[in-house]
Amino acid sequence: MSHEGPLCPGCKRTVLSRYNREPLCASCAARPTALHGQAPTWLWDSPALRQALADQDLGEAVRLVRTAAGLTQAQLGELVPGWSKLVVHRIETGARGTLFDIRVLLAWADAIAMPREALLPVIVGIPEATVEISPPEHPDEEDVDRRTFHGTVLALTAGALLPADTTPPARVGTAHLRYLQACADELYARDWTIGGASLLRQAAGLFQQTKNLIDEAEYPSALTPDLLAVGTNLGICGSFIAFDAGDMATARRLAEQARLLADGTDDAGLQAHLYATMALYSTSLARLSGRRGPAREALRFLDRAEDAARYDSSPQLGALINMRRATAAALLNHEHTVRTAVLTAYRDLDRGPHPADRPWHGFVTHAEVRGHEARVAADTGDHQRAVTLYERTLAGAELRPRNRTFYQARLASVRLEQGDHHGALETGRSALTALEGQVSSVRALNLLRPLGKSGDEEFTGRLAAVQAAMTREYGARHDTSA
């Protein structure tokens, strides 16, 4: 008789040990399987989770979320009001049926900041259920598939599943902190993979819930610095997600709110990351407006970032500050500052990995510095050098999917400015293919919009379809660029 266990429901490849009580293999537990061709409904969304909900295997759904977030049964028991380690164990092993009580189910969803529409597969019975499902083409037909989520069901269910902001828990402990830290790590990872448009609502909502928790809940004073730090980090991440989603106003607002929390922390590296992020927005505003003031503001933010990071040994943080300094200084024609900042950024990364590096700085690589160097060349009118640098940036394997798409769009934009319409369309098609898939970066989409006037009907039609889909699915705005 074989002693092999079942296949991991996430990757469908790894055989789970019969001694393993967890539902996912180690790889899938660290990062849930990406969704194929469908936007994530919420932070921990995965095909395995949707299937478990559709099958009404709620014990499996609880296990999948808990394992993906890195929580123990005891920690999840602390997180949900009225639960305990024993309750979680009984739910996960199928020995407890009370999770089918809608009040208990919603309490679990609210405690883990799960949008209630993510529970639609439980009601509809199909994993792909979302709020944005069209009504039937022939509503008068009697033989309508009972699983079809038509207008009547939508109106009835949406009222129950889309509540206002939830009330923060009365008391907060280390389990809440651990979960919020896991959420921050997951938000960064998903942003690097799929971009900001599909994540903005959940990122902003999670940050607001965390702020409410910090303001209203009871917790030990020893927990205050860590809660303020994770709140700051969620604000920074949500802010950049808004920026990538084309919503500069929300990006700056979330960054300012994060700064209020950061003032209460003693995490200098996190404060430096915040100021470097705010500098990015000022640089973008300077580029859009043609004014020098925002570029000078960016350099002031970077001075504050450098001051905060003076005792931080992270090469990635140093490189981040310097590559942002180079792009801001280029708009002010500060050539010496640009050269020094670029060289320093490369030298920072040449030091190699360091224990002080933070997970959210994982995107800072030599390829990213080169991409910023290319942006400097483009901003100073050296388009041929910009093309060469963007090509070298894209040649490596270091780039995350969202940033690879963005740099493809940047290269297409520069080639178009050069008058190389054929090359621009060729590169633009690669970026457009990614945007037709899982990447939802409005920044990248905006860079491709001038190509829509190139006269290539196939490209123009695809571009219009992507823009319409982003607007329909995420309410994405298309009025800013980076």
C-alpha positions as CSV (number, residue, x, y, z in Angstrom):
1,M,0.0,0.0,0.0
2,S,1.4,3.5,-0.9
3,H,2.3,5.8,1.9
4,E,2.1,8.9,-0.3
5,G,-0.3,11.6,0.7
6,P,-2.6,13.7,-1.6
7,L,-1.4,16.4,-4.0
8,C,-1.1,19.9,-2.7
9,P,-4.3,21.7,-3.7
10,G,-2.4,24.9,-4.5
11,C,0.2,23.7,-7.1
12,K,-1.3,20.3,-7.9
13,R,2.3,18.9,-8.1
14,T,3.8,18.4,-4.7
15,V,2.8,15.2,-2.8
16,L,1.9,16.1,0.8
17,S,3.4,13.9,3.4
18,R,0.9,11.8,5.3
19,Y,2.5,13.3,8.5
20,N,1.9,16.8,7.3
21,R,-1.3,18.3,8.9
22,E,-1.1,21.4,6.8
23,P,-3.2,21.7,3.5
24,L,-0.4,23.2,1.4
25,C,3.1,22.3,0.5
26,A,5.9,24.6,1.9
27,S,6.2,26.6,-1.3
28,C,2.4,27.3,-1.6
29,A,2.1,28.0,2.1
30,A,4.6,30.8,1.6
31,R,2.8,32.2,-1.4
32,P,-0.6,31.1,-2.6
33,T,-0.8,30.0,-6.2
34,A,-1.4,32.9,-8.6
35,L,-4.8,33.2,-10.2
36,H,-4.9,32.4,-13.9
37,G,-6.7,35.0,-16.0
38,Q,-8.8,36.3,-13.1
39,A,-8.2,39.2,-10.8
40,P,-7.8,38.5,-7.1
41,T,-10.8,39.4,-5.0
42,W,-8.7,39.9,-1.9
43,L,-5.3,39.6,-0.4
44,W,-5.2,35.8,0.2
45,D,-7.2,34.9,-2.9
46,S,-6.1,31.7,-4.7
47,P,-7.7,29.0,-6.9
48,A,-7.6,26.5,-4.1
49,L,-9.4,28.9,-1.7
50,R,-12.1,29.7,-4.3
51,Q,-12.7,26.0,-4.9
52,A,-12.9,25.3,-1.2
53,L,-15.5,28.0,-0.8
54,A,-17.5,26.8,-3.8
55,D,-17.5,23.3,-2.4
56,Q,-18.6,24.7,0.9
57,D,-15.6,23.1,2.5
58,L,-15.2,25.9,5.0
59,G,-12.8,24.0,7.2
60,E,-10.4,23.8,4.2
61,A,-10.9,27.5,3.4
62,V,-10.0,28.4,7.0
63,R,-6.9,26.2,6.8
64,L,-5.8,27.7,3.5
65,V,-6.0,31.3,4.7
66,R,-4.4,30.5,8.0
67,T,-1.5,28.6,6.4
68,A,-0.9,31.2,3.7
69,A,-0.8,33.9,6.4
70,G,1.6,31.9,8.5
71,L,-0.7,31.7,11.5
72,T,-0.9,28.9,14.0
73,Q,-4.4,27.6,15.1
74,A,-3.9,29.4,18.4
75,Q,-3.1,32.7,16.7
76,L,-6.1,32.5,14.4
77,G,-8.2,31.7,17.5
78,E,-7.0,34.9,19.0
79,L,-7.8,36.9,15.9
80,V,-11.5,35.9,15.6
81,P,-13.8,37.1,18.4
82,G,-15.2,34.1,20.3
83,W,-12.8,31.6,18.8
84,S,-9.9,29.6,20.4
85,K,-7.3,27.1,19.2
86,L,-9.8,24.3,19.9
87,V,-12.5,26.0,17.9
88,V,-10.2,26.4,14.9
89,H,-9.1,22.8,15.2
90,R,-12.6,21.6,15.2
91,I,-13.6,23.8,12.2
92,E,-10.6,22.7,10.2
93,T,-11.1,19.0,10.9
94,G,-14.8,19.3,9.9
95,A,-16.0,18.4,13.4
96,R,-17.8,21.7,13.9
97,G,-20.7,22.9,11.8
98,T,-21.2,26.3,13.2
99,L,-19.2,28.1,10.5
100,F,-22.2,27.6,8.3
101,D,-24.0,30.1,10.6
102,I,-23.8,33.2,8.5
103,R,-22.9,35.3,11.6
104,V,-19.9,33.1,12.4
105,L,-18.8,33.1,8.8
106,L,-19.0,36.9,8.5
107,A,-17.2,37.3,11.9
108,W,-14.3,35.2,10.5
109,A,-14.2,37.2,7.2
110,D,-14.3,40.5,9.0
111,A,-11.5,39.5,11.5
112,I,-9.1,38.7,8.6
113,A,-10.1,41.8,6.6
114,M,-11.7,39.6,3.9
115,P,-14.1,41.6,1.6
116,R,-17.4,39.9,2.0
117,E,-17.9,39.6,-1.8
118,A,-15.0,37.1,-1.6
119,L,-17.6,34.7,0.0
120,L,-19.7,34.7,-3.2
121,P,-18.5,31.3,-4.2
122,V,-20.1,29.9,-1.1
123,I,-23.5,31.2,-2.1
124,V,-23.2,30.7,-5.9
125,G,-21.3,27.5,-5.9
126,I,-18.8,28.4,-8.5
127,P,-15.2,29.4,-7.9
128,E,-15.2,32.3,-10.4
129,A,-18.2,34.1,-8.9
130,T,-17.7,37.9,-8.6
131,V,-19.9,40.9,-8.2
132,E,-19.3,42.0,-11.8
133,I,-21.1,39.1,-13.5
134,S,-23.4,40.2,-16.4
135,P,-27.1,39.3,-16.4
136,P,-28.2,36.5,-18.7
137,E,-28.6,37.3,-22.4
138,H,-32.1,35.8,-22.4
139,P,-33.6,36.5,-19.0
140,D,-37.1,35.3,-20.1
141,E,-35.9,31.8,-20.7
142,E,-37.1,29.3,-18.1
143,D,-34.1,27.1,-18.5
144,V,-31.6,29.5,-16.9
145,D,-28.7,27.9,-15.2
146,R,-29.5,28.1,-11.5
147,R,-25.9,29.0,-10.7
148,T,-26.1,32.2,-12.9
149,F,-25.6,35.2,-10.7
150,H,-28.3,37.4,-12.3
151,G,-29.5,40.8,-11.3
152,T,-32.1,39.7,-8.7
153,V,-29.5,37.6,-6.8
154,L,-26.9,40.3,-7.1
155,A,-29.2,43.0,-5.5
156,L,-30.1,40.6,-2.7
157,T,-26.7,39.4,-2.0
158,A,-24.7,42.6,-2.4
159,G,-26.6,44.2,0.4
160,A,-25.6,41.4,2.8
161,L,-22.0,41.1,1.6
162,L,-20.9,44.7,1.1
163,P,-21.0,46.3,4.6
164,A,-19.5,49.5,5.8
165,D,-16.2,49.5,7.6
166,T,-16.2,47.0,10.4
167,T,-15.7,47.9,14.0
168,P,-12.2,47.2,15.3
169,P,-11.8,44.5,17.9
170,A,-12.1,45.5,21.5
171,R,-8.7,44.1,22.4
172,V,-5.6,43.5,20.2
173,G,-2.7,41.2,20.9
174,T,0.3,39.7,19.2
175,A,-1.8,37.6,16.9
176,H,-3.3,40.7,15.3
177,L,0.2,42.2,14.9
178,R,1.5,39.0,13.3
179,Y,-1.4,38.9,10.9
180,L,-1.1,42.5,9.8
181,Q,2.7,42.0,9.2
182,A,1.8,39.0,7.0
183,C,-0.7,41.1,5.1
184,A,1.9,43.8,4.5
185,D,4.4,41.3,3.1
186,E,1.7,39.8,0.9
187,L,0.5,43.1,-0.4
188,Y,4.1,44.0,-1.5
189,A,4.5,40.6,-3.2
190,R,1.2,40.9,-5.0
191,D,1.9,44.5,-6.1
192,W,5.2,43.4,-7.6
193,T,3.4,40.6,-9.4
194,I,0.1,42.1,-10.6
195,G,0.2,45.9,-10.1
196,G,-1.9,48.4,-8.3
197,A,-5.3,48.6,-10.0
198,S,-6.6,45.3,-8.7
199,L,-5.2,45.9,-5.2
200,L,-6.1,49.5,-4.5
201,R,-9.4,49.0,-2.8
202,Q,-8.2,46.2,-0.5
203,A,-4.9,48.0,0.3
204,A,-6.7,51.2,1.3
205,G,-9.3,49.3,3.2
206,L,-6.7,47.3,5.2
207,F,-4.8,50.5,6.0
208,Q,-7.9,52.1,7.2
209,Q,-8.9,49.1,9.4
210,T,-5.4,49.1,10.9
211,K,-5.6,52.9,11.7
212,N,-9.0,52.3,13.3
213,L,-7.5,49.4,15.4
214,I,-4.5,51.6,16.5
215,D,-6.9,54.5,17.4
216,E,-9.7,52.6,19.1
217,A,-8.7,49.2,20.4
218,E,-7.1,48.2,23.7
219,Y,-3.6,46.8,23.6
220,P,-0.5,46.6,25.8
221,S,1.7,49.7,25.6
222,A,4.6,47.4,24.7
223,L,2.8,46.6,21.4
224,T,2.4,50.3,20.4
225,P,5.7,50.7,18.4
226,D,5.2,47.5,16.4
227,L,1.5,48.4,15.6
228,L,2.5,51.9,14.5
229,A,5.3,50.4,12.4
230,V,3.0,47.9,10.6
231,G,0.4,50.6,10.1
232,T,3.1,52.8,8.6
233,N,4.2,50.0,6.3
234,L,0.7,49.3,5.1
235,G,0.2,53.0,4.4
236,I,3.4,53.1,2.3
237,C,2.5,50.0,0.4
238,G,-1.1,51.2,-0.1
239,S,0.2,54.6,-1.2
240,F,2.4,53.1,-3.9
241,I,-0.4,50.8,-5.1
242,A,-2.6,53.9,-5.5
243,F,0.3,55.5,-7.5
244,D,0.6,52.5,-9.8
245,A,-3.2,52.6,-10.2
246,G,-3.0,56.1,-11.5
247,D,-4.5,57.8,-8.5
248,M,-1.9,60.3,-7.4
249,A,-4.3,62.1,-5.0
250,T,-4.9,58.9,-3.0
251,A,-1.2,58.0,-3.1
252,R,-0.2,61.3,-1.5
253,R,-3.0,61.2,1.0
254,L,-2.1,57.7,2.2
255,A,1.5,58.7,2.4
256,E,0.7,61.7,4.6
257,Q,-1.4,59.5,6.9
258,A,1.4,57.0,7.1
259,R,3.8,59.8,8.0
260,L,1.6,60.6,11.1
261,L,2.0,57.0,12.2
262,A,5.7,56.9,11.4
263,D,6.3,59.8,13.7
264,G,5.5,57.5,16.6
265,T,7.9,54.8,15.7
266,D,11.6,54.4,16.3
267,D,12.1,52.5,13.0
268,A,14.5,54.8,11.1
269,G,14.7,52.5,8.1
270,L,10.9,52.5,7.7
271,Q,10.8,56.3,8.0
272,A,13.5,56.5,5.3
273,H,11.4,54.3,3.1
274,L,8.4,56.5,3.6
275,Y,10.3,59.7,2.6
276,A,11.9,58.0,-0.4
277,T,8.3,57.0,-1.5
278,M,7.0,60.5,-1.0
279,A,10.0,61.8,-3.1
280,L,8.9,59.5,-6.0
281,Y,5.5,61.2,-6.1
282,S,7.0,64.7,-6.0
283,T,9.4,63.8,-8.9
284,S,6.4,62.4,-10.9
285,L,4.5,65.6,-10.2
286,A,7.4,67.7,-11.4
287,R,7.6,65.7,-14.6
288,L,3.9,66.0,-15.3
289,S,3.7,69.7,-14.5
290,G,7.0,70.9,-15.9
291,R,7.6,72.8,-12.6
292,R,10.9,72.7,-10.7
293,G,9.3,73.1,-7.2
294,P,8.1,69.5,-6.8
295,A,11.6,68.2,-7.9
296,R,13.1,70.4,-5.2
297,E,10.5,69.0,-2.7
298,A,11.6,65.5,-3.8
299,L,15.2,66.3,-3.0
300,R,14.2,67.6,0.5
301,F,12.3,64.4,1.1
302,L,15.4,62.4,0.1
303,D,17.6,64.4,2.4
304,R,15.2,63.4,5.3
305,A,15.3,59.8,4.1
306,E,19.1,59.9,4.0
307,D,19.2,61.4,7.5
308,A,16.9,58.8,8.9
309,A,18.9,56.0,7.3
310,R,22.3,57.2,8.4
311,Y,22.7,54.3,10.9
312,D,20.9,51.7,8.7
313,S,23.2,49.3,7.0
314,S,20.8,48.1,4.3
315,P,22.4,48.3,0.8
316,Q,19.0,48.1,-0.8
317,L,17.7,51.1,1.2
318,G,20.8,53.1,0.3
319,A,20.4,52.2,-3.4
320,L,16.7,53.1,-3.2
321,I,17.4,56.6,-1.9
322,N,20.1,57.2,-4.4
323,M,18.3,56.1,-7.5
324,R,15.3,58.3,-6.5
325,R,17.7,61.2,-6.0
326,A,19.1,60.7,-9.5
327,T,15.7,61.0,-11.2
328,A,14.8,64.1,-9.1
329,A,18.1,65.8,-9.7
330,A,17.9,65.2,-13.4
331,L,14.8,67.4,-13.7
332,L,16.8,70.2,-12.1
333,N,19.8,69.6,-14.5
334,H,22.0,68.8,-11.5
335,E,24.4,66.6,-13.5
336,H,27.0,66.1,-10.8
337,T,24.3,65.0,-8.3
338,V,22.9,62.6,-10.9
339,R,26.2,60.9,-11.7
340,T,27.1,60.6,-8.0
341,A,23.7,59.2,-7.0
342,V,23.7,56.6,-9.8
343,L,27.3,55.4,-9.0
344,T,26.5,55.3,-5.3
345,A,23.4,53.2,-5.9
346,Y,25.3,50.6,-7.9
347,R,28.0,50.5,-5.3
348,D,25.4,50.1,-2.5
349,L,24.1,47.0,-4.3
350,D,27.6,45.7,-5.1
351,R,28.0,45.1,-1.3
352,G,25.5,42.2,-1.7
353,P,22.7,41.1,0.6
354,H,22.7,42.3,4.2
355,P,20.7,41.3,7.3
356,A,19.4,44.8,7.5
357,D,17.6,44.5,4.1
358,R,13.8,44.5,4.5
359,P,11.4,42.3,2.5
360,W,9.7,45.3,1.0
361,H,13.0,46.4,-0.6
362,G,13.4,43.2,-2.5
363,F,12.6,44.9,-5.8
364,V,15.7,47.1,-5.5
365,T,18.2,45.4,-7.8
366,H,20.9,46.4,-10.3
367,A,18.2,46.2,-13.0
368,E,16.0,48.8,-11.1
369,V,19.0,51.2,-10.8
370,R,19.6,50.8,-14.5
371,G,15.9,51.5,-15.2
372,H,16.2,54.7,-13.2
373,E,19.4,55.6,-15.1
374,A,17.5,55.1,-18.3
375,R,14.7,57.4,-17.0
376,V,17.4,60.1,-16.3
377,A,18.7,59.7,-19.9
378,A,15.2,60.1,-21.3
379,D,14.4,63.1,-19.1
380,T,17.6,64.8,-20.2
381,G,16.9,64.2,-23.9
382,D,19.4,61.4,-24.6
383,H,16.9,59.0,-26.0
384,Q,19.4,56.7,-27.7
385,R,21.1,56.0,-24.4
386,A,17.7,55.6,-22.7
387,V,16.8,52.9,-25.3
388,T,20.1,51.1,-24.7
389,L,19.7,51.2,-20.9
390,Y,16.1,50.0,-21.0
391,E,17.0,47.1,-23.3
392,R,19.7,46.1,-20.8
393,T,17.3,46.5,-17.9
394,L,14.8,44.1,-19.6
395,A,17.5,41.6,-20.7
396,G,18.0,40.4,-17.1
397,A,15.8,38.1,-15.0
398,E,15.8,40.3,-11.9
399,L,12.7,42.4,-12.7
400,R,9.3,41.5,-11.0
401,P,6.4,41.1,-13.5
402,R,4.8,44.5,-12.8
403,N,8.0,46.4,-13.2
404,R,9.0,44.4,-16.3
405,T,5.7,45.5,-17.9
406,F,6.3,49.1,-16.8
407,Y,9.8,49.1,-18.3
408,Q,8.6,47.6,-21.5
409,A,6.0,50.4,-21.7
410,R,8.8,52.9,-21.0
411,L,10.9,51.5,-23.7
412,A,8.0,51.7,-26.2
413,S,7.4,55.3,-25.2
414,V,11.0,56.3,-25.7
415,R,11.2,54.5,-29.1
416,L,8.0,56.4,-30.1
417,E,9.6,59.7,-29.2
418,Q,12.6,58.7,-31.3
419,G,10.3,58.1,-34.3
420,D,10.9,54.3,-34.2
421,H,7.2,53.4,-34.7
422,H,7.9,49.8,-35.6
423,G,10.1,49.2,-32.5
424,A,7.7,51.0,-30.3
425,L,4.8,48.8,-31.4
426,E,6.8,45.7,-31.0
427,T,7.8,46.5,-27.4
428,G,4.3,47.9,-26.7
429,R,2.7,44.7,-27.7
430,S,4.8,42.8,-25.1
431,A,3.6,45.2,-22.4
432,L,0.0,45.0,-23.7
433,T,0.1,41.2,-23.5
434,A,1.0,41.4,-19.9
435,L,-1.8,43.9,-19.2
436,E,-4.2,41.6,-20.9
437,G,-3.1,38.9,-18.5
438,Q,-2.6,39.5,-14.8
439,V,-0.7,42.8,-14.6
440,S,-3.0,45.7,-13.8
441,S,-0.7,48.7,-13.8
442,V,-2.4,51.9,-14.9
443,R,1.1,53.6,-15.0
444,A,2.1,51.1,-17.8
445,L,-1.2,51.5,-19.6
446,N,-0.9,55.3,-19.7
447,L,2.5,55.0,-21.3
448,L,1.1,53.0,-24.1
449,R,-1.8,55.3,-24.9
450,P,0.1,57.5,-27.4
451,L,0.7,54.3,-29.4
452,G,-3.0,53.9,-29.7
453,K,-2.8,56.8,-32.2
454,S,-0.2,55.1,-34.4
455,G,-2.8,53.9,-36.9
456,D,-2.3,50.2,-36.0
457,E,-5.9,49.0,-35.6
458,E,-5.0,45.8,-34.0
459,F,-3.0,47.5,-31.2
460,T,-5.6,50.3,-30.8
461,G,-8.4,47.8,-30.4
462,R,-6.4,45.7,-27.8
463,L,-5.4,48.9,-25.9
464,A,-9.0,50.1,-25.7
465,A,-10.2,46.7,-24.5
466,V,-7.6,46.7,-21.7
467,Q,-8.5,50.2,-20.6
468,A,-12.2,49.3,-20.6
469,A,-11.6,46.2,-18.6
470,M,-9.6,48.0,-16.0
471,T,-12.3,50.7,-15.7
472,R,-15.0,48.1,-15.4
473,E,-13.3,45.7,-13.0
474,Y,-11.4,48.1,-10.8
475,G,-12.9,51.6,-11.5
476,A,-9.3,52.4,-12.6
477,R,-8.4,56.0,-13.4
478,H,-6.4,56.8,-16.5
479,D,-5.4,60.4,-15.9
480,T,-1.8,60.2,-14.5
481,S,1.6,58.9,-15.6
482,A,4.9,58.2,-13.9
